[in-house]
């Protein structure tokens, strides 16, 4: 498959077979100036994929961990065409204040997404922000408002929408009607990904500005589980496994089935097995997203075996004419009578991008999807249009997952009003849409961004 053919197809919401002759999908001769806020694991994955597909110039990097930003600067200098070492910053506001960027990538921990993204929109750059877009619903509302007010293109890192074999599965088995009427989608994750340790609290390492890292979140004693990468063990910084893994599969399901907001969200679960860990996210949780004649049901367990060892994280679409299983690694289709089956594995591009073979911590199976997602982002920038994972799509998927966590916390089903942007007749639930910020930081408001 020619990359640009796929890009135009995915970006326009078309099928793979609908595209005509080869043509440039974006101006890949533009030397766009790029900055990265959050130089950890996925920040580098995103940035290095962008470098692979466009002659960008990475001008600046920002992180509150001076070792992390220095390492990223060295890697970028070795990978970008100019071989220049980017400037490094401690404070993203200072980086954005230089006003010398066209694009900003945001890959901080989740609790910093909103403030950094809104400030970037105000500075006049286009933005690629990691999922989930926010930790509370009101943050997401403000991020969407900022993107629209300042006319910014914002792509969210929900790259299942740009994964070649998943786009193919959507076209061949859902858009074609081969599954028939779909009334149930099971989405799930059975990875043992929840932290199980209980290390003592310690003094933060000297290379990390822990107060700045904590930012708007409640101040906890520093613990080695927090940094780097394992901050997802705590609800103070994210939305647990629902916010981390469900959001991908839920967003993919919405895209594949052309779904908007769920009407009702319910959830059960908790910390049922691993009670010894310091982590405070659930180890077991089910969330039901109600779409009238369709139920999308999420389940995660960070213990025990997968229901299907070939699909430990994925989605199963049940139709009255067939079944489709989809994951980041493959898809499998079977007709209702079992006479028709199909299997497809993930697309790798290791021959075209040999550096993928040796890049530290790279999710190699996801690298092509990130490249396609970046190309779709660049195309939207050129056209001043909406990318395939526009901020509004990221907001709906993120907020719906947050509502699932809030339903678990309250112990009741929540009915969502998409016009009023609130839970129907539930004042207590609506209070949970906006968390308290730690002073002196101020929670963003959609009306004032």
Order of alpha helices (4+ residues) and beta strands (2+ residues): alpha-beta-alpha-beta-alpha-beta-alpha-beta-alpha-beta-alpha-beta-alpha-beta-alpha-alpha-beta-beta-beta-beta-beta-beta-beta-alpha-alpha-beta-beta-alpha
